[in-house]
Amino acid sequence: MAKGLQGFLWTMLLLFCAIQELGSWAMHTAVEGPGLGEPGDPALLAGGRVKRGWVWNQFFVVEEYTGTEPLYVGKIHSDSDEGDGSIKYTISGEGAGTIFLIDEITGDIHATERLDREQKTFYTLRAQARDRQTDQLLEPESEFIIKVQDINDSEPRFLEGPYIGSVAELSPIGTSVMQVMASDADDPTYGSSARVVYSVLEGEQHFTVDSKTGVIRTAVADLDRETQDRYEVVIRATDMAGQLGGLSGSTTVTIVVTDVNDNPPRFPQKMYQFSIVETAPVGTAIGRVKAEDSDVGENTDMTYQVKDEEGVEMFKVTTDSNTQEAVITVQKPLDYESKKVHTVVVEALNKFVDPRFVDLGTFRDQTIVRVSVLDVDEPPEFRPPSNLMEVQEDAHVGSVVGVVTALDPDTANHPVRYAIDRSTDAERIFDIDAKTGAIVTGKVLDRETAGWHNITVLAMEADNHSQVSRASLRIRILDVNDNPPELATPYEAAVCEDAKPGQLIQTISVVDRDEPQSGHRFYFTLAPEATNNHHFSLLDIQDNTAAVHTQRVGFNRQEQDVYLLPILVVDSGPPALSSTGTLTIRVCGCDSNGAIQSCNSTAYVVSATLSPGALIALLVCVLILVVLVLLILTLKRHHKSHLTSEDDEDMRDNVIKYNDEGGGEQDTEAYDMSALRSLYDFSEIKAGDGGGGPGEGAPGRNPASELHALPQWVQSPDLDFSVFRDYICRKVEQADEDLSVPPYDSFQTYAFEGLDSPVPSLSSINTWSSGSEQDFSYLGGWGPRFRQLAALYAGRRGDEDGEES
């Protein structure tokens, strides 16, 4: 450290001496450049005479001056200065008066502050020479520059750190890792202060660095990520081209060694053992094995496979992509009694192999997996597994259909017992011998009812019924000829009265519920009772159909309108069965083209009996009709009672609604007239101007006078109906706004009759008269309809007379 400082001081001393020599040389050298003017200045005369102008030194100032006295920079001088102090020198510009001061008399310039070239490399100023008395410019203002001279005061710096690089393992020597670069703030154009060289301080055993470019390279070829995956390398940058006294800086570079596939997979063990029960279903996982790989990333991806033939047949190996494990599963059912131990060779190999490292060895490894099969108590097994049996439909009850056999696969070989799952044979058509497994018929069979039967047979250990096996058994019922052929339909034919012999009138076919293996063959002939028939003939067409033809000329409906032709049908057996069907032939009248016009109504013979299905359908229809009628009546009664309850509860303004007309004149109990009379007072009004007596209501009275004789509504001039109007309006508004009540569109309520009616009122209610002076006997002459009314008012009159007396 002391030697470095001593070198730095000697350098500074030599530099200072050189600057002094340059200044002295400049002071005694004629200034022919910028000191006197720019080239082409008009001050340069053609005769070579030079105009008087500025004279000063070339100005340089050393940076980082640490002296106590101001640093002398230089002198400005005008050639007109005679040294008598009449000229005053001044400067202006960057740093004038602060950093740089000038002596007004001598023109000497000094720097008063410490300068840093890295912050500012030069300063531009302007010089003036003035007459001290008049302050007039003696010379044109001239611009000059003071340059800050560099010294080596800045060390190299790594500005882009920290640095992280990577290199693949096993890379050859000289493989480029990355480049580092240091920056020096000193002046690169002056000296060697900014010339930087690089070197390795730490990690030189594995890496090198180019001294000029800063490129880091590998120094060895055996970098192994599995041994060390990270290196910390310290790089130093030194200025002054690495000479003594140069400044330096350092940085740490982290170099990561990346992986390559240079390690094969290896099983930690050479043998693995697993066990599994023999009843494990196909696809059951037995166990997992894993080969280890020192590499990382995709270089550890592996695939596994079974190498031996036995293992390939019985087991399957898959690779778990998440854990890179080999999953061993069952591929075929295991059997402890057949083989107790299986040996499987499992091989692991890398999925991605780098061909550059093939010479390092095989990138695969093998291990042995022993699988032990555990014995369990298994249910019996059916042997052979045939599931089809056949039996004739005419077999007697107890006939043997077939035998099923099941054996216990365990070494104990327990006895087996058999049974039929009755959920598949609820009618118990078949039985099975519990010990031998013989299946026998339990009921009479009928192929036409059920041609196939599917049953499930159970086999279980005699001492452990929980060990049960099931086998589906299909039993086919073989056909025997036990059903005679029958006509396909109850045939009915029609023949014209003018039919000619040999005319075809009907083609008939038959059906047979049996299904012989060789197919049906039917034979047709007339029944023995029709041998004397001379009207029709029957022809067997040999294709299981027959044709009926006429045998005579013309028929007469008057003599016989219906012919019944019995036909005998025989099948091919064995044994041959037959039946007789009847063809009904009606004689009809036809037109000239042979089209039937009319037939006798007796031609159709309808059977009076109905099938059970038709009777059931008819009864169901009748029952549905009865239920509908009862439902309609119930709904009507309910609706009526609902309306009655609504009418009873609906009270609107003391008006009672009646939905019946009443009993007419003779109905004296429909209304209580005394309640009406108690509400009003009636006065007697004389008929005409003079009035009549009580007995003058004769039948011959003038109807006009009768009308005037009825009680009338006399409007009082001082009555005010606005109260009633307001009341009615409020009720109407309430009814309109109430959404819960039904509409009363057809019902109107009036609290008064209105004004100025041209017809006098016939009602005695609210009659204004204070007394009843009217004789109502004349009502008896109005006819039977008013007789009851007359009796009521006549009774009212008699009551009033009695009260007055």
C-alpha positions in Angstrom: 0.0 0.0 0.0 2.8 2.4 0.8 4.6 1.6 -2.4 1.4 2.4 -4.3 1.0 5.8 -2.6 4.7 6.6 -3.2 4.3 5.9 -6.9 1.2 8.0 -7.1 3.0 11.0 -5.6 6.0 10.6 -8.0 3.5 10.6 -10.9 1.9 13.8 -9.7 5.2 15.5 -9.3 6.3 14.7 -12.8 3.0 15.8 -14.2 3.2 19.2 -12.4 6.7 19.8 -13.7 5.6 19.1 -17.3 2.8 21.6 -16.9 5.2 24.3 -15.7 7.5 23.8 -18.6 4.6 24.0 -21.0 3.5 27.3 -19.4 6.9 28.9 -19.6 7.2 27.8 -23.3 3.9 29.3 -24.1 4.7 32.6 -22.4 7.8 33.2 -24.6 6.3 31.9 -27.8 4.7 34.3 -30.3 1.0 33.7 -30.4 -0.1 33.3 -33.9 -3.3 31.4 -33.3 -6.5 32.1 -31.4 -4.6 34.5 -29.1 -4.6 37.2 -31.7 -7.7 36.3 -33.6 -9.3 33.7 -35.7 -7.8 32.8 -39.2 -9.1 35.2 -41.8 -9.4 38.1 -39.3 -9.2 41.5 -41.0 -6.6 42.5 -38.4 -4.1 40.5 -40.4 -2.9 43.0 -43.0 -1.6 42.2 -46.5 1.8 43.7 -45.7 2.3 41.3 -42.8 1.8 43.9 -40.1 0.0 42.4 -37.1 -2.6 44.5 -35.3 -2.1 44.7 -31.6 -4.2 42.1 -29.7 -4.4 39.6 -26.8 -1.5 37.8 -25.4 -2.0 35.0 -22.8 -1.0 31.5 -21.9 -2.8 28.3 -22.9 -4.9 27.4 -19.9 -5.0 24.0 -18.1 -5.9 23.2 -14.6 -5.3 20.0 -12.7 -8.3 18.3 -11.1 -8.5 17.4 -7.5 -6.0 20.1 -6.4 -5.7 19.9 -2.6 -3.3 22.8 -1.9 -4.2 25.6 0.5 -3.3 28.5 -1.9 -5.3 29.3 -5.0 -4.1 27.3 -8.0 -2.4 29.4 -10.7 -4.1 28.8 -14.0 -2.5 31.3 -16.3 -2.2 35.0 -17.5 -4.1 37.1 -20.1 -2.2 40.0 -21.5 -2.8 42.6 -24.2 0.1 43.8 -26.3 -1.1 47.4 -25.7 -0.4 46.9 -22.0 2.8 49.0 -21.2 2.8 47.9 -17.5 1.6 51.3 -16.1 -1.6 49.9 -14.7 -3.9 51.8 -17.1 -5.5 48.6 -18.3 -8.0 46.7 -16.3 -8.5 43.0 -17.0 -11.9 41.3 -16.4 -13.4 37.8 -17.2 -17.0 36.6 -17.5 -18.6 33.2 -18.2 -18.7 29.8 -16.5 -17.2 30.0 -13.0 -16.0 33.6 -13.4 -15.9 35.3 -10.0 -16.5 32.1 -8.1 -14.3 29.4 -9.3 -11.9 31.5 -11.3 -10.5 34.9 -10.1 -8.4 37.4 -12.2 -5.9 40.0 -11.1 -7.2 43.2 -12.8 -3.7 44.6 -13.2 -1.6 41.6 -14.1 -4.2 39.4 -15.8 -3.3 36.4 -13.7 -6.1 33.8 -13.3 -6.3 31.5 -10.3 -8.7 28.6 -9.4 -10.1 28.9 -5.9 -12.0 25.6 -5.8 -11.2 21.9 -6.2 -12.3 20.8 -9.7 -13.4 17.3 -10.8 -13.0 16.4 -14.5 -15.5 13.6 -14.2 -18.1 16.2 -13.4 -17.0 19.0 -15.9 -14.2 18.7 -18.4 -13.8 22.4 -19.4 -15.1 25.9 -18.7 -15.8 28.6 -21.4 -15.0 32.2 -20.4 -14.7 35.6 -22.1 -11.8 38.1 -21.5 -12.1 42.0 -21.6 -9.4 44.6 -21.5 -10.7 48.1 -20.5 -9.2 51.5 -20.0 -9.1 52.0 -16.3 -10.1 55.7 -16.6 -12.8 55.5 -19.2 -13.9 51.9 -18.8 -13.8 51.6 -22.6 -12.9 48.3 -24.3 -9.4 48.5 -25.6 -9.6 45.1 -27.3 -12.6 43.2 -28.7 -14.0 40.7 -26.2 -12.4 37.3 -26.7 -13.5 33.8 -25.7 -11.1 31.3 -24.2 -11.4 27.8 -22.6 -9.9 26.4 -19.4 -9.6 22.6 -19.6 -9.6 20.4 -16.5 -6.7 18.1 -16.8 -7.4 14.5 -15.7 -5.6 12.5 -13.0 -6.3 8.9 -12.2 -8.7 9.4 -9.3 -11.6 7.0 -10.4 -11.4 3.3 -10.0 -13.1 0.9 -12.4 -16.7 0.0 -11.5 -18.9 -2.9 -12.6 -22.2 -1.2 -13.2 -24.2 -4.2 -14.4 -23.7 -6.4 -11.4 -24.5 -8.7 -9.8 -23.6 -11.1 -12.6 -25.2 -14.6 -12.9 -24.1 -16.9 -15.6 -24.5 -20.6 -16.5 -22.6 -23.3 -18.2 -23.4 -26.9 -18.9 -21.6 -29.5 -17.0 -18.8 -31.5 -18.8 -18.3 -28.5 -21.1 -14.9 -28.4 -22.8 -12.1 -26.1 -21.7 -12.5 -22.6 -23.0 -16.3 -22.7 -23.2 -17.6 -19.1 -22.9 -19.7 -18.5 -19.8 -20.5 -14.8 -19.9 -18.8 -11.4 -20.3 -18.4 -8.8 -17.6 -17.5 -5.1 -18.2 -16.1 -2.4 -15.9 -16.4 1.3 -16.5 -13.7 4.0 -15.6 -14.8 7.6 -15.2 -11.3 9.0 -16.0 -10.4 10.5 -19.4 -9.8 7.7 -21.9 -8.0 10.1 -24.2 -5.4 11.2 -21.7 -2.9 8.7 -20.4 -3.8 5.2 -19.2 -6.2 6.3 -16.4 -9.1 4.6 -18.2 -7.4 1.6 -19.6 -8.9 -1.4 -17.7 -7.6 -5.0 -17.6 -9.4 -8.0 -16.0 -8.2 -10.8 -13.8 -9.6 -13.6 -11.6 -9.1 -13.1 -7.9 -11.1 -16.2 -6.7 -12.1 -19.3 -8.7 -9.2 -19.4 -11.0 -9.0 -23.2 -10.6 -12.2 -23.6 -12.7 -12.6 -20.4 -14.7 -10.5 -17.8 -16.5 -11.2 -14.3 -17.8 -9.9 -12.5 -20.9 -7.9 -9.5 -19.6 -9.1 -7.1 -22.4 -12.7 -8.3 -23.1 -13.8 -9.6 -19.7 -15.1 -12.8 -21.2 -15.2 -15.6 -18.6 -14.4 -19.1 -19.9 -14.1 -22.6 -18.3 -10.6 -23.6 -17.3 -11.4 -27.3 -16.8 -13.5 -29.9 -18.7 -14.8 -32.0 -15.8 -17.3 -29.6 -14.2 -19.9 -32.0 -12.6 -23.2 -30.6 -11.5 -23.8 -33.6 -9.3 -20.6 -32.7 -7.4 -21.0 -28.9 -7.3 -23.7 -27.0 -9.1 -22.7 -23.4 -8.3 -19.4 -21.4 -8.3 -18.7 -17.9 -6.9 -16.0 -16.3 -9.1 -14.4 -12.9 -8.1 -13.3 -10.8 -11.1 -11.0 -7.7 -10.7 -10.8 -4.7 -13.1 -7.6 -2.5 -12.8 -6.9 0.8 -14.6 -3.6 2.2 -15.8 -3.4 -1.0 -17.9 -2.7 -2.9 -14.8 0.5 -1.0 -14.0 1.7 -0.3 -10.6 -0.3 2.5 -8.9 -3.5 1.8 -10.9 -6.9 1.7 -9.2 -9.1 -1.4 -9.2 -12.6 -2.6 -8.5 -14.0 -6.1 -8.2 -17.3 -8.0 -8.6 -18.6 -11.4 -7.8 -20.0 -13.6 -10.6 -22.3 -16.5 -9.8 -21.9 -19.3 -12.3 -24.5 -22.0 -12.2 -23.6 -25.4 -13.7 -26.6 -26.7 -15.6 -27.5 -30.4 -15.9 -27.0 -32.7 -18.8 -28.2 -36.3 -19.0 -24.9 -37.9 -18.0 -26.3 -40.2 -15.3 -28.3 -43.4 -16.1 -31.2 -44.5 -13.8 -30.3 -46.9 -11.1 -32.6 -49.1 -8.9 -31.7 -48.8 -5.2 -32.5 -52.5 -4.8 -31.9 -55.5 -7.1 -35.1 -57.2 -5.8 -38.5 -56.1 -4.6 -41.2 -58.3 -3.0 -44.9 -57.8 -3.1 -48.0 -59.9 -2.2 -51.6 -59.8 -3.4 -54.7 -61.9 -2.9 -55.7 -64.2 -5.8 -59.1 -62.6 -6.0 -57.7 -59.2 -6.8 -59.5 -57.9 -9.9 -57.7 -57.0 -13.1 -56.2 -53.5 -12.9 -55.4 -53.7 -9.2 -52.1 -52.1 -8.3 -49.6 -54.5 -6.7 -46.9 -52.0 -5.7 -44.5 -49.2 -6.9 -40.8 -49.2 -7.6 -38.6 -46.3 -8.5 -35.2 -45.9 -10.1 -33.1 -43.0 -9.0 -31.4 -40.6 -11.4 -28.9 -38.0 -10.2 -29.9 -35.6 -13.0 -32.6 -33.1 -12.7 -35.5 -31.8 -14.8 -36.5 -33.7 -17.9 -33.2 -35.7 -17.7 -34.8 -37.7 -14.9 -37.9 -38.6 -17.0 -38.0 -42.4 -17.2 -40.1 -45.1 -18.7 -40.6 -48.6 -17.3 -41.3 -51.9 -19.0 -41.5 -55.6 -18.3 -38.8 -57.6 -19.9 -39.7 -61.3 -19.3 -42.5 -63.1 -21.2 -44.3 -64.3 -18.1 -44.5 -60.9 -16.6 -45.7 -59.4 -19.8 -48.6 -61.8 -19.8 -49.7 -61.5 -16.2 -48.7 -58.0 -15.2 -48.6 -54.5 -16.6 -46.1 -51.7 -15.7 -47.0 -48.0 -16.2 -45.1 -44.8 -15.3 -46.4 -42.2 -12.9 -45.5 -39.0 -14.6 -45.7 -37.0 -11.4 -43.4 -39.2 -9.2 -41.5 -41.1 -12.0 -42.4 -44.4 -10.3 -43.2 -47.7 -11.9 -46.8 -48.9 -11.0 -47.2 -52.7 -11.3 -50.8 -53.8 -11.9 -52.6 -57.1 -12.5 -53.3 -57.8 -16.1 -54.8 -61.3 -15.8 -56.7 -63.0 -13.0 -54.4 -64.7 -10.5 -54.8 -68.2 -9.2 -53.1 -69.4 -6.1 -53.8 -73.0 -6.9 -52.1 -72.7 -10.3 -49.0 -70.6 -9.3 -48.1 -69.1 -6.0 -45.2 -66.9 -6.9 -44.5 -64.8 -10.0 -41.2 -63.3 -10.9 -41.2 -60.1 -13.0 -38.2 -58.3 -14.5 -38.7 -54.5 -14.6 -36.4 -52.3 -16.7 -36.1 -48.5 -16.3 -34.6 -46.3 -19.1 -34.2 -42.6 -19.7 -36.8 -41.1 -21.9 -34.4 -38.5 -23.4 -30.8 -39.8 -24.1 -28.0 -37.3 -25.0 -26.0 -38.9 -27.8 -22.9 -37.0 -26.6 -22.7 -39.2 -23.5 -23.6 -42.6 -24.9 -20.1 -43.7 -24.4 -20.5 -43.2 -20.7 -22.6 -46.5 -20.5 -26.1 -47.8 -21.0 -28.8 -45.5 -19.7 -31.0 -48.2 -18.3 -31.2 -50.5 -15.3 -33.2 -53.6 -14.3 -34.6 -55.1 -11.1 -36.5 -58.2 -10.1 -40.0 -58.0 -8.6 -41.3 -61.1 -6.9 -45.1 -61.2 -6.5 -46.5 -63.7 -4.0 -50.2 -64.8 -4.5 -52.1 -65.2 -1.3 -54.8 -67.9 -1.0 -58.4 -66.9 -0.2 -61.5 -69.0 0.2 -63.1 -68.7 -3.2 -66.6 -69.6 -4.2 -67.2 -72.6 -6.4 -66.6 -72.4 -10.2 -69.1 -73.7 -12.8 -67.5 -76.2 -15.2 -68.0 -76.2 -18.1 -69.5 -72.8 -18.4 -72.3 -73.9 -20.9 -75.4 -71.9 -20.3 -77.9 -73.5 -22.8 -80.2 -76.4 -22.2 -83.2 -77.8 -24.2 -86.3 -79.8 -23.3 -89.4 -81.0 -25.1 -92.5 -79.2 -24.2 -94.4 -82.5 -23.6 -91.8 -83.7 -21.1 -93.4 -85.0 -17.9 -93.0 -83.3 -14.6 -89.8 -84.5 -13.0 -88.0 -85.0 -16.3 -84.3 -84.1 -16.3 -83.5 -81.1 -18.4 -79.7 -81.1 -17.7 -77.0 -81.1 -15.1 -74.8 -78.3 -14.0 -71.4 -78.9 -12.3 -69.4 -76.6 -10.0 -66.2 -77.3 -8.2 -64.4 -75.6 -5.3 -61.1 -74.2 -6.7 -59.5 -74.2 -3.2 -57.1 -76.9 -2.2 -59.6 -77.9 0.5 -62.1 -78.8 -2.2 -65.3 -78.4 -0.1 -68.5 -80.1 -1.3 -70.8 -77.9 -3.3 -74.6 -77.5 -3.0 -76.9 -76.1 -5.7 -80.0 -74.0 -5.7 -82.2 -71.9 -8.1 -82.6 -68.2 -7.6 -86.3 -68.1 -7.2 -86.4 -64.4 -8.3 -85.7 -65.7 -11.8 -88.1 -68.6 -11.5 -91.0 -67.4 -9.4 -93.5 -69.9 -10.8 -91.1 -72.8 -9.9 -91.2 -74.3 -13.3 -87.9 -76.0 -12.7 -86.2 -77.6 -9.7 -82.6 -78.6 -9.0 -81.1 -81.4 -7.0 -79.0 -79.7 -4.3 -76.2 -82.3 -4.4 -76.0 -83.5 -8.0 -77.0 -80.2 -9.8 -79.6 -82.0 -12.0 -82.3 -79.6 -13.2 -85.7 -81.2 -13.6 -89.1 -79.9 -14.7 -91.4 -78.8 -11.9 -94.5 -78.1 -13.9 -96.1 -78.9 -17.3 -94.3 -77.0 -20.1 -96.0 -75.1 -22.9 -93.8 -73.7 -25.7 -96.7 -71.6 -27.0 -96.9 -69.8 -23.7 -93.1 -69.4 -23.0 -90.6 -70.7 -25.5 -87.5 -69.7 -23.4 -86.8 -69.6 -19.7 -83.9 -67.8 -18.1 -82.9 -68.9 -14.7 -80.0 -68.3 -12.4 -78.3 -71.3 -10.7 -76.5 -70.8 -7.4 -73.5 -72.9 -6.3 -72.2 -72.6 -2.8 -69.9 -74.4 -0.4 -71.7 -76.9 1.8 -70.3 -75.5 5.0 -70.1 -71.8 4.0 -73.1 -70.5 2.1 -71.6 -67.0 1.9 -69.2 -68.3 -0.8 -71.7 -68.3 -3.7 -71.3 -68.4 -7.4 -74.0 -67.6 -9.9 -74.5 -68.9 -13.4 -77.2 -67.8 -15.9 -78.9 -70.7 -17.6 -81.1 -70.4 -20.7 -83.6 -73.3 -21.2 -85.2 -73.6 -24.6 -88.5 -75.4 -24.9 -88.6 -77.6 -28.0 -91.9 -77.7 -29.9 -94.1 -80.7 -30.4 -97.2 -80.8 -32.5 -99.9 -80.4 -29.9 -102.0 -77.6 -31.5 -104.3 -78.3 -34.5 -104.4 -75.8 -37.4 -107.2 -73.2 -37.5 -108.7 -70.9 -40.0 -106.8 -67.6 -39.9 -110.1 -65.6 -39.4 -113.9 -66.4 -39.3 -114.2 -66.1 -43.1 -117.3 -64.8 -44.6 -117.8 -64.6 -48.4 -120.5 -63.3 -50.8 -121.7 -64.8 -54.0 -123.9 -63.1 -56.7 -127.2 -64.7 -57.5 -126.1 -64.9 -61.2 -122.7 -66.4 -60.4 -121.3 -68.8 -62.9 -119.7 -72.2 -62.2 -116.0 -72.1 -61.3 -116.1 -68.5 -60.0 -113.6 -67.8 -57.2 -115.4 -66.5 -54.2 -112.8 -66.8 -51.3 -109.2 -67.8 -50.6 -108.6 -69.1 -47.1 -105.5 -69.6 -45.0 -104.8 -71.2 -41.6 -102.6 -70.6 -38.6 -100.9 -73.0 -36.3 -99.4 -72.1 -32.9 -96.8 -74.9 -33.3 -93.4 -74.2 -35.0 -92.0 -77.4 -36.6 -88.4 -77.3 -37.5 -89.2 -78.3 -41.1 -91.9 -75.7 -41.5 -95.7 -75.9 -41.8 -97.5 -77.9 -44.4 -101.3 -77.8 -44.3 -103.9 -79.9 -46.3 -107.4 -78.7 -47.1 -110.6 -80.7 -47.8 -114.3 -80.4 -47.3 -115.5 -81.9 -44.0 -117.3 -85.3 -44.2 -120.7 -83.6 -43.5 -120.3 -81.5 -46.7 -119.6 -84.4 -49.0 -123.1 -84.0 -50.6 -122.5 -80.3 -51.3 -123.1 -79.5 -54.9 -122.9 -75.7 -54.6 -119.2 -75.0 -53.9 -115.9 -76.8 -54.4 -112.6 -76.5 -52.5 -109.2 -76.5 -54.2 -105.9 -77.0 -52.2 -103.4 -74.6 -53.9 -100.4 -76.5 -52.2 -99.0 -73.3 -50.6 -100.9 -73.6 -47.3 -103.9 -71.8 -48.8 -107.1 -73.1 -50.5 -109.6 -71.5 -52.9 -113.4 -71.9 -52.8 -115.2 -71.8 -56.2 -118.9 -72.0 -57.2 -120.1 -75.3 -58.7 -123.5 -74.4 -60.0 -125.2 -71.7 -62.2 -127.0 -69.0 -60.2 -128.3 -68.8 -56.7 -131.7 -67.6 -55.4 -131.8 -65.6 -52.2 -135.5 -66.4 -51.7 -134.8 -70.1 -51.5 -131.6 -69.8 -49.4 -129.6 -66.7 -48.6 -126.8 -68.2 -46.4 -124.6 -71.3 -47.0 -122.3 -72.8 -44.3 -119.4 -74.6 -45.8 -117.4 -76.8 -43.3 -113.7 -77.1 -44.2 -111.3 -79.7 -42.7 -107.6 -78.5 -42.2 -104.9 -81.1 -41.4 -101.2 -80.3 -40.6 -98.2 -82.4 -41.4 -97.6 -83.7 -37.8 -96.3 -85.8 -36.3 -98.8 -86.6 -35.1 -101.1 -85.1 -37.7 -103.8 -82.8 -36.1 -106.8 -81.4 -37.7 -109.7 -79.0 -37.1 -112.9 -78.0 -38.9 -113.7 -74.4 -39.7 -116.8 -73.0 -41.3 -117.0 -70.6 -44.2 -120.1 -68.5 -44.3 -121.3 -67.6 -47.8 -124.1 -65.1 -48.3 -126.1 -64.8 -51.5 -126.3 -61.2 -52.7 -127.9 -59.2 -55.5 -125.3 -57.8 -57.9 -125.4 -55.4 -60.9 -124.3 -56.3 -64.5 -120.7 -55.7 -63.6 -120.8 -58.1 -60.7 -120.7 -55.5 -58.0 -122.8 -56.4 -54.9 -125.8 -54.2 -54.5 -127.7 -55.7 -51.5 -127.6 -58.7 -49.3 -130.2 -60.2 -47.0 -129.8 -59.0 -43.5 -129.9 -62.5 -42.3 -126.7 -63.2 -44.3 -124.5 -62.1 -41.4 -124.4 -64.4 -38.4 -123.0 -62.6 -35.4 -122.0 -64.6 -32.4 -124.0 -63.8 -29.3 -121.1 -64.5 -27.1 -118.3 -62.1 -26.3 -114.8 -62.9 -25.3 -113.7 -62.3 -21.7 -111.5 -59.4 -22.9 -114.3 -57.7 -24.6 -116.6 -58.1 -21.5 -113.9 -56.6 -19.3 -113.4 -53.6 -21.6 -117.2 -53.1 -21.7 -117.5 -53.1 -17.9 -114.5 -50.7 -17.5 -116.2 -48.2 -19.9 -119.5 -48.4 -18.0 -117.7 -47.9 -14.7 -115.9 -44.9 -16.1 -119.2 -43.4 -17.2 -120.8 -43.9 -13.8 -117.8 -42.3 -12.1 -118.0 -39.3 -14.4 -121.7 -38.8 -13.8 -121.2 -38.9 -10.0 -118.3 -36.5 -10.2 -120.4 -34.0 -12.2 -123.3 -34.2 -9.8 -121.0 -33.7 -6.8 -119.4 -30.7 -8.4 -122.8 -29.1 -9.2 -124.0 -29.7 -5.6 -120.8 -28.2 -4.2 -121.0 -25.2 -6.5 -124.6 -24.6 -5.6 -123.9 -24.7 -1.8 -120.9 -22.4 -2.4 -123.1 -19.9 -4.1 -125.8 -20.1 -1.4 -123.2 -19.5 1.3 -121.9 -16.5 -0.6 -125.4 -15.1 -1.0 -126.1 -15.6 2.8 -122.9 -13.7 3.7 -123.3 -10.9 1.1 -125.0 -8.0 2.8 -124.8 -4.8 0.8 -126.5 -1.7 2.2 -129.3 -3.7 3.9 -130.5 -5.0 0.6 -131.4 -8.7 0.6 -131.2 -10.6 -2.7 -133.6 -13.4 -3.5 -132.8 -15.7 -6.4 -136.3 -17.2 -6.5 -139.5 -15.6 -7.9 -141.6 -16.6 -5.0 -144.8 -18.5 -4.9 -147.1 -16.0 -6.6 -150.4 -14.8 -5.2 -150.9 -17.7 -2.9 -147.5 -17.4 -1.2 -148.3 -15.5 2.0 -145.3 -16.6 3.9 -142.5 -15.4 1.5 -142.4 -11.9 3.0 -143.4 -10.5 6.3 -145.6 -7.6 5.2 -146.1 -6.5 8.8 -142.3 -5.7 8.9 -142.8 -3.5 5.9 -145.9 -1.8 7.3 -144.1 -0.9 10.5 -141.6 1.2 8.7 -144.0 3.6 7.0 -147.3 5.4 7.6 -150.0 5.4 4.9 -152.7 8.0 4.4 -155.9 7.5 2.7 -156.3 9.5 -0.5 -159.7 9.9 -2.0 -160.3 8.8 -5.5 -160.9 11.8 -7.9 -161.6 15.3 -6.6 -164.4 14.4 -4.2 -163.1 11.0 -3.2 -165.3 7.9 -2.7 -166.4 5.9 0.2 -164.7 2.8 1.4 -166.9 0.6 -0.7 -166.5 2.3 -4.0 -163.7 0.3 -5.4 -166.0 -1.5 -7.9 -164.7 -3.5 -10.8 -166.1 -1.0 -13.3 -163.9 1.8 -11.9 -161.9 3.8 -14.4 -158.3 2.6 -14.5 -156.9 6.1 -14.6 -158.7 6.9 -11.4 -157.4 3.7 -9.9 -153.9 4.8 -10.6 -154.4 8.1 -8.8 -156.0 6.3 -6.0 -152.8 4.3 -5.1 -150.5 5.7 -2.5 -148.1 8.1 -4.1 -144.6 9.4 -3.2 -144.9 13.1 -2.4 -141.5 14.8 -2.5 -140.9 17.3 0.2 -139.4 20.5 -1.1 -136.9 20.7 1.8 -135.4 17.2 1.3 -131.7 17.1 0.4 -130.5 13.9 -1.4 -126.9 14.9 -1.5 -126.2 12.7 1.6 -127.5 9.7 -0.2 -125.6 10.5 -3.4 -122.3 10.8 -1.5 -123.0 7.6 0.4 -123.7 5.7 -2.8 -120.6 7.1 -4.5 -118.4 6.1 -1.6 -119.8 2.6 -1.7 -119.2 2.4 -5.5 -115.6 3.5 -5.1 -115.0 1.0 -2.3 -116.5 -1.8 -4.4 -114.3 -0.8 -7.4 -111.1 -0.8 -5.4 -111.7 -4.0 -3.5 -110.2 -6.8 -5.6 -111.3 -9.6 -3.3 -115.1 -9.3 -3.9 -116.7 -10.7 -7.1 -118.1 -8.2 -9.6 -121.7 -7.1 -9.3 -122.1 -5.9 -12.9 -125.8 -7.0 -13.1 -126.9 -5.7 -9.8 -127.7 -2.0 -9.2 -128.7 -0.5 -5.9 -130.8 2.6 -5.7 -131.5 4.5 -2.5 -134.2 6.7 -4.1 -136.4 6.5 -7.1 -135.3 9.7 -8.7 -136.9 13.0 -9.6 -140.0 14.0 -11.6 -141.1 10.5 -12.6 -144.0 10.8 -15.0 -145.6 7.7 -13.5 -146.8 7.8 -9.9 -145.3 5.3 -7.5 -147.3 2.2 -6.8 -145.4 1.4 -3.6 -146.8 2.2 -0.2 -143.3 2.2 1.3 -142.1 5.7 2.4 -145.5 7.1 1.6 -145.5 10.7 2.9 -149.1 10.5 4.1 -149.3 10.5 7.8 -152.4 8.4 7.9 -154.1 5.7 5.8 -157.3 7.1 4.6 -157.4 5.2 1.4 -159.9 2.4 0.7 -158.0 -0.4 -1.0 -161.1 -2.5 -1.7 -161.0 -1.5 -5.3 -157.9 -3.7 -5.7 -160.1 -6.7 -5.6 -161.5 -5.7 -9.0 -158.1 -5.8 -10.7 -158.2 -9.5 -11.1 -156.9 -12.6 -9.4 -153.3 -11.3 -9.4 -154.1 -8.4 -7.0 -156.6 -10.3 -4.8 -154.0 -11.1 -2.2 -152.7 -7.6 -2.2 -156.2 -6.2 -1.7 -156.7 -8.6 1.2 -153.6 -7.4 2.8 -154.4 -3.7 2.6 -158.0 -4.4 3.6 -156.7 -6.0 6.7 -154.4 -3.1 7.4 -157.4 -0.7 7.1 -159.5 -2.8 9.6 -156.6 -2.7 12.1 -156.3 1.1 12.0 -160.1 1.5 12.4 -160.0 -0.7 15.5 -157.1 1.3 17.0 -159.0 4.6 16.4 -162.1 3.3 18.0 
